[in-house]
Amino acid sequence: MVQANVPPPPKPPADPDAPDSMTRAKRRRLARAAKAKAAAAKEATSQGATDPAAPSGGKSTGKGLDIPSGAKTRDAQGRPVCFRYNRKACDQSKEKCSRGYHVCWFCLKNHADVMGRTNFSAAGHSPTTQPHRDVNNDPNAPNMFLALTSFSGGQVWQHDDHGAHGQFVQGQHLPGSLLDPTCGPCYLASHRLHFTLPWQGRRVLLVAFSPWYKDQDFDFSQLAALGFRVRRSPPRCLPQHVELLGHRLLLPPIPLREVSFACEASEALALEVFCGRGRLSVALRDQGLSVLPVDHRVRCTELQVVRLDLTDTNDVSVFLEMLCTANVCVAHFGPPCGTASRARERPLPPELAHITSPPLRSESSPFGLNGLTASQAARVRSANLLYVVTLVSIWILSVRGSLLSCENPSSSLFWRVADLLAQDLPDPSAWSTLEDVHFHSCMWGSSRNKRTTFRATPGLWNGLAADCDGSHEHSSWTPSVTAQGVVFPTSGEAEYPRELASAYASFALMALQTKGLKTEQSQLSSGVLRPRDLRAFTKKRVPPLLAEYWLVLPASCLPAAWPHKLLPRWAVFPKRGDKVVLISGSQDVLALKPYANQPSTLVAIKADGAKGDEPMAGVYRLPFQTLSATRNLSHPMELHLPVPDLLVRAVVNVLRVGPAHLAFHRTSVIQKIMARSEALKVREKELHESFHPDLQKVLAGKNTILWEQLLREYEFPDPGLVEEVRQGFELVGPANCSGVFPKFYKPPQQSVGKLMQQSLWRRKNTVSKCRPTGDDDADAELWNQTLQEVEQGWIDGPYWDESEVGMRLGSDDWMCTRRFPIVQEPKVRIIDDCLQSGLNSAYAAYNKLRLMDADAFVSLVLLIIKCSRHPGSKLVLDSGVVLDVRRHPGWGDGLDLLGKTLDLASAYKQLGCRPETTFNRVLVAWCPEKQMPAFFVSTALMFGATSAVFSFNRCSASLWYLAVSMGSVCCTVYFDDFPCVEPSASSGSTQDFLVGLLSTCLGRQVALQPKKNLPFSKAFTRLGVELDLAKADQGILTVRNKPDRVRELRADLSRLLEQGYIRRAEASSLHGRLNFAQGQLHGCPIKPALRFLSMVASQGWDDAYADDFKLVIGYIAACFAAD
């Protein structure tokens, strides 16, 4: 765990020692120092080396010459070689510097991973190394180092604006942090200034780093020759198409990215293609992974299957698009083997002689026999296309680094077909490097001795290999005649046994763990849950408070009297958070008994003679041990800090610096940003003039250059966001994966091409539904708001005829989306029905929105209260950094917390949609004046499009990120709402900073009307919830439903009680409102009543429910009667 004190007020994270930010005088001083060092090195060279091009070797005692044996000081042209570059200490990243050329001093070539022989050992007290940067390392990947020997001292100091360990470096005092490799693995930002402190003893480190290739090709042949498994980075784009066996598959023009294994298990996608019953997907889901079963028909009842017909061109394009973009960590293919089965070569029993099932392939004709009937030939062609898609998919995923497997019967001719097809792949090794795992299915829960082969990523599923041991009987392979017809046993064997699926999932999880996947824990502990996950009405699986076993150990070391259970050989241990110890035998196990009083699991492994395949056992706790373990439990709400690290730092910083310094800092930051905005005004104007006319209207006044610069300086994890804003967001197709939200995959229901083909009849269907709603006031308000959007430049129109729209778009192939009003007293909200029009059906999302809801804001308030009441305590961030909580005396005896919510005005309409995509941007609205539909062309995002939800939340998250990073603003964000909580002494600077940043500097429209922009107060509303901070200084926060919401619920409950019954639609609506409202009640008291409403909503009303109905309504009313 890294210790660090509370940071000072946030500053831009740019390195102050970087050349761009140096003053002119400082650059002159550094240049003079470099020239002096070069002169000293030259003098030492002339005195200490007889041949500068080929030194005698070894280490010199001179200060300027210290090079390994065989190194050269000059290249073939006699030009000097930069020594500091070869030691990864040169601060210049160009081809040469004042010291010499940046080439390897062994091979005299310019490559990026040069590293001379470095000696990490020393005896006695050694001098410090010089401050330097590892400029030849990848700036996006940290260095990792770990001590292999015992020594004292030897910490690594690195420059850190938030650090508490200052050092006098290069003529000035710089803040920094200390990394101690003796305490565990340390991670160093290689491009920051750093050096090693003195040490005593023998200091040997294990160092891992990523070289910076700088867009150069690197020859991996030497590493491969030494036995390393190396793989080139994936190409930026795939070829336009791949053609196998006459089938041309068009590949999506999407830049490929490597699969990310360093993520939560829920962000890792497991793909099962040709899933059938989906047994593998169910087992992988039970291990905590996100799963995506794919098949052309749904036969799985436990999961939602994505229906894709991989013989259909449009569905294939959707599928390949998903393979290129989603975070597919594991993929399994089980292509149908009906046409390739060797069972067709076996004769049928005499009683079934009338059934013909001849072979369709052979070893000599694997792609289909000659003389097949038309139906047989069609089946073979379809199967061949599925095999082609399978091989191309495996090639794409192998390029991205996914774990792969493909299954078929061992005797199937599919393997012969696949081997031939793979020869024409762009990279045949994607198939040939996979290894075969053979087993009999009867060893994994099947009743028949089916010989099965998995061709998979080497080493991952070798544990599945098992031949039949003859210890059990097998069912017959003979077909049988039933009332439903002839049943072939081979069809039933296509389903994976559950035991096989569980083993497959466990081996996959173990492989993913070795690649950095964060899997579930044995017991509920820190960092597992958010508060909402603990609510009784959520479906999220949570670990137990007490781990099931207190000890997992080899069965041969198990004491006989201990209660235990033998674990299956595929059980996954250790899990995340488990402690591992080494034992030499059963005599060491008794000493572990005190650990039974802990709530977690201890995993014991043999130190000597362990083969890794011995059976393991889990040991249960005895009753008294269980009671002792419960005493060491923490309350689930105390186990996790459900606030982002960035926001925790802001809270701690606000309490530390005091109100005066905080206000000064926020004012100075806004002044600097405003000055930058003014300086960029000309460039911003030129940039806006280059935009498409539709985007010029929507993005008018937005300072996109400043926005982009600030996000880059503060390292916002969505670097391409602003460029997408400038180009406009796509309403259909694949979304870009953002680093702001967790990875996830929401597949489209159809491809963009298929949606375009349907545009004509979808347009006619939508126009036919555009008619009056029956509420004249709502229709009039819809029309008025639509015309206001025309004035704002958010839509273009009206057009009264479809031909006019075609002329405006330049094409008659377009679809439209109907607008309709929803009355939400006291206002009318306009919705664009993108679900009915089909627009949302062609959108694919690659993130899961994790928004800061009411729970997150309540957690923020509780965090401030906790820190204020307990100065001197420590907070552990998700990153492992520990912050010391301090309270500035300027805050007085109490913080006097106040809160408010700041809204963005017309949130979705401040972002544009892609102007080049025209077929899906048409809106149709009913005109009450002319009594006919009118068409409009949208230039801004539609309120109702799935794309708009994801796109806008990326933007609002970036604005929140800047507010918290730059001004230590204590706020969360939920869509367009920015709820804030601040001490009364700093609330004024918070309001000024937020409005100044969002509106004045970045050009966002903020709702400043008196009705929206309410002042900071003790009680305020947040997302339909009222929060009362009056007793916050006493440690009490009151959360209740809005009084208006409670009055509306009571009125509806009274009306229903008088009515004596409830309709299905009323039950569904009331269920949703009550489900939200019970979140502000203690526990879930109305959950039993919700079950009754759910039953009525699904089955409809029955007079037999009358008595229960009165009891339920009365009970709900009583729950909301008390404050």
N, C-alpha and C positions, 0 to 999 in steps of 0.2 A: 504494500500500500504506500502510495506516495504522499508525504506530508507537505502541506503548503499552507501559508497563512492567507488571510483574506486579501484579495487583490485591491489595488487602488482603483479610483474611478476608471471605467473602461477607456482604453485608447485604441486607435487603429493598430491591428497586429503587425503592420509592416515593420520589418527589422530596421531600427534606426541606424545600424551600421552598414546597411546596403548602400552601394554606390549611388543609387538614384536619390537617396535622402541625405547624403553627406553634404556638408557645406563646402564651399570652394577652398577655404583655408584648411579644412580637414583633409581634403583630397591632396592638397599640396604637401601637407605633413606626411601623409602615407606614401606619396610618390617619392619624397626625399628619403624616407626610411627604406623603401624598396630599392632605391638606387644604391644606398649604402650597403644593404645586404648583398646586392648583386656584385658590388665591388669587392666585398670581403670574400664572397664565394669565388670570384675570379682569381683573387690573390691566392686563396687556399688551393685552387686547382693548379696554378702554376708552380706551387711549392710542393704539393703532395702527390701529384700523379705524373708519371713519366709519359703516358700516352693518354690524352684526354678522351680519345675515342674508344679506348678499351682499357679501363682502369684495372689495377692488379687484383682488386676484390677485397672483401672484408670491410669492416667498419673502421673509418679513420677517426683519429682523435681530434681533427680540426673541426671547427664550427661549421665551415661552409661545405665540407665534402663528407657525405655519409651515405654511400650507395652500396647496394648488394653486389656480389660477385657476378660478372657477366653483363652488367648493365653498361650502356654506352652513354656518353655525355654529348655526342653530336650525331646528327643523322648522316645519310650518304652524301649530302651536299655540303657537309661541314657546318651546318647550322646548329646552334646550341639547343639542347633538350631541357625543358623545364623540369627540375627535380621535384618541386612542390606539387606539380600536376601528377606525377607518378606516385606521390605519397598521399594523394587525394586531399591536399591542403592548399592548393592554389585557389585564390578567390576570383579568378577570371574564368569565364565559361566559353571564351572564344577559341579559335584555332591556335593562337599564340598569345604570349604576354611579354612583358619586358624582360623576363628571365629566359625565355626561349620558346620553342615550339611544343605544343601539347601532343606529343606522340609517346608511345610506350618505349622505355629505354632498353627493352630487350629486342622487340621485333621492329621497332621504328615505324609502327603503324598507328593511325589515329583511331583508337577504339575506346569505348566509354567505361569498360570495367577494369581498367588498369589498377593493379594494386601490388606494390612491391612486397618483398618479404618483410613483414612487420613482426618485431619481437615484443611480446606483451609481458615478458618476465623481467624482473629486476631484483637485485639483492641489496638489502639495506635501505637507506633513505635515498630515494631517487628524486631528481628535479622534476618540476612540472613541465608538461608539454606546452608548446606555443598555442595561443588561441587561433583557431582556424575554422573553416567550413569544409564539409565534404561535398564539393561542388560537382563531383562526378557521380554522385548517388542520386537516385530518383527522388525529386523533391516531394512527391506525393506518397512516398513509402518511408516509414521511420526505420532507423537502425535499431536492432535489438542486441543487447549484450548481457552476458551472464557470467558471473565469476565461477571458475573451475577450481580455484585454490583459495586458501585462507590467507588473508592479509588485512592490514589495518590502513585506513585512509583510502586514497585512490579513487575518490568519488569523481564523477564527471560533472563539471559545471557547464550549464548551457544558458544562453541569454533568454530571458523570459520576462516580458513586461509585467506579468502577474506574480513573479517570483519574489521570495523574501530573503534570498541569499545574494547580497550584492558583492561585486568584485571590481577591483580597479583594473580595467582592461583598456589597453591602447589609449592611455592618457585620460580616461574618464571613468566615473563610477557607474556601473551598469547593474540593473536588477537581474536576478537569475534564479535558477533552481538547481539543486544538487541531486544527482542520480547515483544511488549506491548499489553497485552490482552484487554486493554480498548479501543483500536483502531479497534477492529474486530478480527475475528478468526486468530489465529497464529498457525504455524506448526513447530514442534520441531523435530529435528533428535535425537531420544531418545538415541542412542548409542554414541552420542557426549557428552563430558563433559559439564555440565550445572548446574546452581544454580539460586536461586531467590534473587533479590535485596530487600532491606528493603522497607516497605510500611507503609502507615497510613490509617486507616479506616478499614472497614470490607471487607475483600478480599475473595470472593467466586467465584470459577471457575467451569465451566463445562469442563471436560476433557474426550477426546475420545482417545483410544489407541487400538492397536492390540497385543494380547499376542503372544509370540513366543512359538510354540508347541514343537520345537526341536524333530520332528519325533515321538512324543508321541501321543497316543490316548487321547482324552479329552471327558469327559462325559458332554453332553449338556442337560441332563435330567433336571437339576435344572433350567436352563434358560427356557427350554420348559414349565416346570411346572408353571413358573411365567408369561407365556403368550408371551414370545419372539418367533419370527419366526426364528428358527435357522436351518441351513443346513450344513451338513458336507462338507468339501472340497471334490471335486470330486476324485474318485480313480485314481491312476496313469494310469491304463490301464483297458480297458473293458475285459469281458470274451471273449474267442475265438469265441463263437457263442451264439445265442439265438434261441431257437426252440419253435415255437407257431403253434399249429394246424397242425403239421407235416411239416411246412415250416422252414427250418434251414437257418438262416441268419448269414453269416460269418461277424464278426465285425473286423474293421481294427485295427491292433496292434499299435495304436497311443496313446501316453499319453494324457489324457484329461486335458484341462485347463479351468478354469472358464471364462465365457464370460466377456468382459471388457465393462462396461457402461461408464466409465470416459474417453470419447473420443469425437471427433468431430462427428457431425451427419452423415457426409459422410463416417465415418469409421464403423458405426453401420449397420449391414446387416439385412434387413427385408426379410424373406423367405416366399413365398406363393406357397404351393404345391398343385397340381391339380388346377392351376390358372385360366383355362378357358380364359375369356376375360381379365384377369389381372386387374380388377377394383381396388382391394385393393393395388396392387403393384403400380399402377399409383398414387393413393392417398398418399401412403407412400413416393413415390418419390417426390411428390409435397411438402412434409413436410421436404425435405432435406436429407432423408435417402437413403442409397444405397439399391437397391432392387434386388431380384433374383427370378423371377417367373419361376416355373418348371411345365412342363406338357409333355405329350407324343405326343401332336400335337400343332401346333401354331395357335391360334385364336385371339391373341392380336396384334393389329396393332400399338400400342403406345409404346411398349417396346420390347426388344429382349428377347425372351423366351428361356430358356435352355431346350432342348428336351431330356428328360430322360423317358424311359419306365420302370416303377418301377415293372414290372413283369419280366424284363430281369435281369439275375444274374449280368452281367457286369455293367449295369446301376445302379443297386442297390448298388454295391460296390463303385461306384463313388459318389453316393448320400450320403451313410453313412460316407464315408471319409470326405466329405464336412461338414457334421454335426459335426464331431468330431474335426474339425480344424478351420473352418471359424468363424468369430466373429458374430454369429447369435444371435442378441439381441431380435428379434421378429420373431416368426414363426407361420404361420397359415396353417391349413390343412383343405381342403374341399373334403374329399374322395367321389367318386361317389356313389350315393345311388340308382342306377337303379335296382339292384337286391334286395335291402332292402326296396324299397318304398312300403308304404301301399296303394298307389294309384292302385296297381295291384289287390287289393281286391275289388275295386269298379267295378260295371258292366258298360260296355260301352253302348252308345245309340244304339237303334235298327238298325239304318242305318250303324253302324260299328260293327255289331255282327260278321261279318266274320273275324275280327281281333282278334287274341288270344294273351292275355297278362296276363297269369296266375301268381299267386304268386309263388315265388321261395324260400321263407323262411317263417317261422312262429315263434311265441313266443316259442313254444316247440321244433322247429327245426331251430334255428337261423343260423346254418352253412349250411343250404340247405335241401330242402325237399327230401324225397325218391321218386324215380320214375321219376326224371327229364330226359329229353332227353339229348343226348350227347352235343348238343350245349348249352343247358341251364346249364348243369353241368359244362361245361368249363367256362361259364360266371361267375358262382358262385365261382369256384375255383380261377379265376383271381381276382375277387372282394375280396375274403378272403385274398389273398396274399397282395393286396393293403392295407387292413385293418391291417394286421400284420406289414407291413412296417410302417404304420402310428403310431401304438402303440409303436413299437420299437424306432422310431424317437422321439416321445414325451418323452419316457424314457431317451434317450441319452441327449436331450436338457434340460430336467428338472435337470439332474445331473450337467449340465454345468451352470444352473441358468438362462436360457432364459425365456422370456415372451411367453406364449403359448396360442393358441386357436385352437379349432376344431369345425367345423360347419357341421350340417346336419339338415334335417327337424325334428321337435320335435317328430313326429310319426314314424320316420324311425327305422327300426330294426337294423340299424348300432349300435345304443347305446347299444342294448342288446348283440350284437356280441362283441363290444369293452369291455364291462364290464366283459365278460367271458374271453376274451383274456388277459386282464390286470392282472387277477389272476396269470398267469404264467410268468409275467414279473419278472426280477430280483428284482425290487422294485415296487410292485403294487401301492404304494402310489403316484407314479408319475402320475397316472391317477386318483386315487380316491380322491386326495386332490384338484383337479380342481373343480371349481364350475360352475353350469349351469346358463346361462343367457337366458331367453326366451323373444321373442318379435314377433309381427306380422310384416311382411315385408311391409305391406301397410302403416305403420307408418314411414317408411324410404324411401318412394318414389316408392314403387312397386304398381302395380294396383290390386294385389290380396292379400287376407288376409292369406298368407302362414304363418303358425306357425313354427318358426325357433328357434333352440337352438345353442348357442355357449357354449361349455365347455372350460373354460379358467382359466388362473391364477387368483386366488381369488382377487376380488376388482378392477380389471383393466378395465373391459368392462361392469360394472354394469349399466353405463349410457345408454347402448343400450336397456335395458329392457323397453318395451312399449307395452301394449295391445291395440288392435284396439278400438278407442273411438267412432266408429260409425258415424263419421262426414263426411264420404265420401262413394262413391259407389265402388263396387268391380267388376272386370271383371270376366267372367264366367270361370269355370274349365272344361267345356265340350269340348272335342276334336272337331276339325273342319277339314273339307275336303277342300283342296286347289288344285290348278293345280299341285303343287309339291308333293302332297300326303297328308296324314293325319298329322295334327299338334297337338301335345299334349302340353297343356299349362305348364305342369310340366317342360318340357325341357327349356322353356324360363325363368322360375323362378329360374333356377340354377345360373343365372347371378346375381351378387350383384348390387342393385341400387347404383347409384353414391352418393346419399345422405348418404346411409349406409356406403359406403367405406370411404367417407370423415370423418364421425363421428368416424369410427373405427380407422383411421389414427390419428385423433386428440387425442383420448383417449390413444392410444399407445404412442404418443409423450409426453403427460403429464406424463405418467408412467415412461418413459425413463428419463425425466427431473428430476424426484425425485431421480433417481438412479445416477445422475451426468452427463447425456449426455449434451454436449454443442450444443444447438440448434441455429437456425438462429435468427437474431435480427430484431427488428421492422424497423430499419433504418440503413443506412450505417454508421458505426462508427469504432473505432479503433479495429484492430485485425481481420477484416472480410476478406480482400482480399489480393492477391499479385498483383503486377503491371500487370502481364499478364492477370489477370482476368478482367481488366478494358478495354482491347482492344475490339473494336467493333465487331471483327470477331470471338470472342469466344462465346460458347453457355452456359457458366455458368450463372445460375440465380443469380442475385445480389439483395440485399435489396434496397429499394428506399433511396434517399438522405434524404427526409423528410418522417417520419413515416406517414402511412395513417391516423391514428387517433392521436390526441394529448392527448386524455383522454379516458379511458375505465372505466366504472363505472356501478353499478347496475342501471337498468332502472328505478327503483322506486325513485332514487335520482336525476334523470335527469331534469334540468330546461327545461321548455316547449319550449322556443324559440331557444334553441341551435340546430344547424343542426347535425343530428345524424343518425345512422343506428343500428337497433337491430341486435345483433350478434347471430348466431346459438348457441345452447347450448353446442356444442362441440368445439367452438372456443378456441384456446390456448392463454391464457394471464395469467400472464405476460410472455413475451418472454425475452430471454437473453438481459440484458442491460436495461430493463424497470425499472423505479422507482416505488415503491409501497408505498402508503400512506393509513392510516386508517381514515375513516370518520364515524361520528355518524349519519349523515342524510343529507338531501338536503341542510341544512343551511351551511354545511361545504364546499359544492362544489363550491360556488361562490368565495371562497378564493383561489381556485386553478387556476383561470382564467389566471394569469400571466404566468403560465407554457405553455400556448399555443404558446409562443414565442420561445420555445425550439424545436429542430428538432426531439426529441425522444418522447416516449409515457409514460404517467403517468397512472398508474393503481390504482384506488381507490377501497378499500374494506371496507365493513361495519365492524366496530369494535365490535358491539354487535348485537346479533340476526341474524347473517348471517348463512344460512344453506348450502351455497355452491352450491345451485341449482337455485338461482334466475336468471332471464334473465339479460344479460349484454348488454350495448350499447356502441358504439364507436362514439366519438364526432369529427366532422370534424373541420378544421380551417376555419375561415373567411378569405377573401382575404387579409386584412391588417395584420392578424395574420400570414398568410403564408409568406408575405413579411418580416415581422420581424423575423420569424424563419430562413429564408434563410440567414440572416445576421450572424447567429450563426453557419453557416456551415463551415467546413474545406474542402479543396480540397481533393478529394479521394486519391491522391498520398501521402498526408501528414498524412493520418489516420493510416497507418500501417507501421511498420518497417520491411520490407521484407527481413531481414537478421537474421539468427539464433542467439539466445542469446549468444552462445559461441563465435561467430564471432564478435558480438558487444562488448563483454568484451575485446576481443583481440585488437580491434581498439582503444578503450578507453585507454587500458593499454599501447599500443605503444606510443600514444601521451603523456601520463603522465610521463613515465620513461625516455624518451630521448634516443638518438641513442647509446651513450656509454654504458649505463647500459643494454640496450636491446641486444647489441652485446655480452657483457660479459655474460649475462644470457643464451643466445642461445649457446655460446661456452661451457659454463660449463655444460649445460644439455647434449649436444652431448658427451662430455668427459665422463660423468657419464654413459650414455647409452652404449658407446663403452666398458667401463670397465665391465659392466654387461654382454654384449655380449661375451666378452672374457671369463668371468667366467663360462658362460653357454655353452661353445663350446663343452665340453666333453658330457654333457647331451644331447645336440642337436644332436651330431653325433650318440649316442646310439639310440635316438628316430628315426632318419632317417633310421637306419639299420632295425628297426622294421616295416617300411612301406612296402607296396606291391611294387614289383619291378617297376611296371608302375608309381607309385607315386614318387618313389625315383628319377626318371629322371626329373619329372616335378618340384618337390619341392626342387631340389638340390640348396643349398646355402641359403634357406629361414630360418631365425631364428624364428621359430614358438613359441618357449618357451618364448623368450623375447617379442614377439608380443602379446602373450596371457597375460603375466604379466602386460604389460603397459596398455592394454585395461581394465583389471580388476582394476588396480589402479586408472585409470581415469574414471571409471564407464561408459564405453561405453555400450549403451543400446542393445547390441547384444552379450550376453555372450557366446553363443555356436558357434560363427563363426569360431574360429581357429580350434576347434575340427572337424568341418565339412571340413575345408580345409585339415586336415590331413587324413580324411577318403575319400575325394573326393566327389564332388557334383553329385547328381543324375540328369540325363538328363530327366527323366520322373517321374511321380508320384507327390505326394503333396510336395510342398516346405515347409520349416520351416518358421514360421512367425517371422519376425525380428522387433525389436523395433526401428530400424533406420527410417523406412518409415511408412507412414500411413497404417492402416489396410484396406484391400480391398480383394475381392475374384474374381479371374479369373478362372471360372470352366473349367475343361478339356472337350474336345469333346468326349473322350472315355476313358475307363479304360486301365491300363497297361496290364491287362490280355487279353483284346480284341486286343490290338496292337500286342501282342506276337502271338496271333492266326493268325494274318494277315501277319506275318513277311515273309513267303515264297513268297506269291504273290506280296507283296510290294517290295521285293528284286528283283524279276524278272522284275517288272514294272520299277524300278529305273535303273537297269542295261541296260534295253532297251533304256533308254533316255540318257545314257552316250555315247556321240559321239562328233565329232569335232564341234566347234562353227562356223567355217568358217573364223576365224581370226587366222592365223598360229602363229603370234607373241604372241597373248593372250594365245593360247593353250601351246606354249612353255614356257611362263612365269608361267603358272599354274603348269606345270610339274616341273619346276626348283624350285619354291617355295615349292612344296610338298616334293621334295627330301631334301631341306634344313630343313624342319620340321622333317624329319626322322633323320637327323644328330643331331638336337637339342634334340631328344628324346621325341618330342611331339606327334608323330605318329609312328607306327611300320609297316614295310612293305618294298617293295611292295610284294603282293601275286597275282599270276597270275591265280589262279583257285579257285573256290568256295570251293573245298574240302580242300585246304590248309588253308583257313580261318576257316573252321569248326574244323580242327585239332588244330589251334591256340587258338580257343575259347573253345574247348571241347564240342561243340554242333553244330548241323546243323540248329538249329532254330535261325536264326539271320536275321536282316534287314540291309540295308545299305543306306547311304545318299550320294547323288551326289555332287561333287565339280564342280563349274563353275567359270569362270573369269568375272569380271566387269572392263572395262577400265575407269579409272578416271585419266585423264591426270594430271601429266605425269607418273602415276603408274598404275599397274594392281592389283586390290584387289580380293582375293580369298574368295568365299562365299560357305558355306556348306548349301545346300538347305534342311533344316530340315522341312520346310513347305511341300514341295512336298513328302518327304519320309514318312511323318506322325508322325515324332518324336515329334513335338511340340503339336500335338493333344492330347497327354496323359499327359501333364504337367499342374499342378494346382498351381497358385500363390496366396498367401494370403497377399500380400502387393501391394500397388500402388507406383511406383517409382515417387518420387518428387525430381527431379534433379535440381541442381543449374545451370540454363541455362544462356543465355546472359543477361536476365533481372536481375537475381540475382547478377551477377557480376557488372552490371551498378549500381545497388542499393548499392553495397559495396563501389564503388568509390564515389558515391554521399554522402554516410554516412561519409567517411573520409574527404571529402571536407567540409561538414557541420560542423563536429566536430572541424576541424582545424580553420574554420573561426569564430566559436562561442564558444570560451572557456568560461567556467562558466555556460554553459547551462546544461540541464539535459536530460537523455535518459531513457525512461520507457521500460523495457524489457517485453517480453511476460509473464514472471513469475510474473510481478508486481514490481520487484526490480527497484529502481531508481539509476542510475549511474550519478555521477558528472563528467562532461567533463573538463579536465585540459590539458594544453599544456606546455610541458617542454621547458624552454628557449633554450635548446640545439638544437631545430629544427630551430632556426633562424626565419627570416621573412616569409619564405615560405617553404612548404614541398618538392617542386620540385618532384612531384609524377612520378614514372616510373612503367612500367608494362612488364610482359613477361608471357609465358606459359611453364610449365614444363610437359613433357609427360612421361608416363610409356611405356617402350618398350614391344612389343608383349604381350599386356595386358592380353587377354583371355588365352594365352598359358602359363601363370605363375600359372594357377590353373588347378588341375586335376579333371577328372570325376571318379565316383565310379568304381573301378576295378572289384568288384564282380558282377556288372551288365554288362554282356557281349553282350547281343543280340542287343543292339542299338548303339554300338560304332564303327561300320564299316563304312569306307568312300570308295567311288569309284571315281576314276579320270581317265580321258582319257590320255593315253600315246601316244604322237605323234610319238615317235620313233618306237614302235611296232604296232601302229595303233590298239590298243585294250584297253579295260578298265583294270585298275589295282586296287587292293583292299588294304586298309590300316586299321589298328586298332588304333583308337584315344586313347591317354592317357591324353591329355589336353582337355579343353573345346572347343566346336565347335563354330566357328564364324557363327552364323545363328541359334543357339539353343536359345529358350526363356529362358531356365534354365541358360544359360551362362550370359545373360543380367542381370538377378536378382542376380545371385551369384557374379558376378564381381563387380556390383555396391555396394553390401554390403561390399566387401573388400576395394574398393576405398574409401568408406565413412569412414571406420575405419582409414585408413591412413590419410585422411584429418582431422579427429577428433583429432588424436595424434599431428599432426603438429600445429593445432590451439591451443590446450590445453597446449602443452609443450613449444612451441616457440612463441606464439602470432603471428603466421604468418597470414597476411591478404591475404587470398586466398579462392577461391571456388573450387569445383570439379565437373567435368562433364565427366562421364565415366573414361577415362584414362588421361584427361587433368586437370592440376592444374594451372589455371591462377592466377597470383599474382599481387598485386599492393602495392607498398611500397614507402616511402620517399627515395630519392636518398641516404641519409646518412645511411640507414639501408638495402638497397637492397643487398649489398654484403653479409651481415650476413644471409639474407633470403635464398639466393642461397646456401650458405654453409650448413645451417641448414637443408633445405629440402633434398639436395643430401645426406648429412650425415645420416639423419634419415631413409630415404627410401632405399637407396642403401647400405651404409656402415653398418648400424646397423641392419636393417631388411632384407637385402638381396634381395630387389626388383630390377628389371632391369629398369633403367632409361635411356631414350633416351638422350645421351650426345653428339651425333654427331653434328658438327657445324651447319648443316642445321636445326636440330631440336632444339638444345639448344642455341637459340639466346640470346644475352645479354639483360638486362633491357634497355628499351628505352621509349621515349615519345609517340611514335605511335607503336602499335602492333596489331596483329590479334588474335581474340578470336572467335572461332566457326563461321567462315565465316563473322565476323563483325570486322571492323577496328575501334579502339578506339584511340583518340588523346587526350593526357593529357597535351599538351603544355600550355593551359590556365587554368589548374585545380586550381592553386592558386588564380585565379580571379573568381573562382566559375563556370567555363564553362567546360563542357565535351562534346566533339564532337564524335558522333557515326554515322558511315556511312558503306555502303556496301563495300566489298573489291573491289578495282579497277579492279582486274581480273574478278570478278563476273559481274561487270557492263559492262565491255567490251564484255564479252561473251553474256550477254543478248542483248546488242545493236546489235552485229553481227547476232544473231539469229532473232531478230526483223527485221533487214534489209533483211535477206534472206527470211523470211516469206512474207514481203511486196512485194518483187520481185516475189515470187512464186504466190501470189494472192489468196491463199487458205491455209487451215490448216487441217491436218488429225486429226482423233480422238485421236490417241496416242500422237501426237505432242501437241495437246491442253491440254491433261492431264498432260504431263510433264512440259509444260510451266506454267500451273496453279500452280503446286507445287513450282516451283522455284520462281515465282513472289509472292506467298503467304508468303514465308519466307523473300524475299527481301523487301516487303513493311513494315515489322516490323521496319526497319531503316529509314523509311520516316515519315514525320510529319503527324499524323493521318493515315487514310487508303484511300489514294487518288485513288488507282487503284482498289478498291473493285468493282465498277460498271463494269470495264473491265473484272474482274475475273468471273463475272456472265456470261458474253458472252462465255468465254472459257469453263466454266463449262457446259453450254448448249451444245456446240459442242462436248465436251468429252463424254457426255451422249447420245446425239441424233445423232451425226455424222454431216458431212459437207453437206450444201445445197447451191447451187449457189445463192440463194436469199440472203445469208448472205454476199455477196461480198462487198457491200458498207459499211455495219456495220463493217466488218472485217478490212477494211482499216482505218476506223475512230478509232477503238479500238487499233490497233497496233501503229498508230501514236500517240495516246494519251499516251500509255504506254511509248513509246520512249521519249516523252516530259517530263514525270515524272522523268526519270532517266538522263535527259540531264544536269540538274543543279547539282552542287556539294552539 
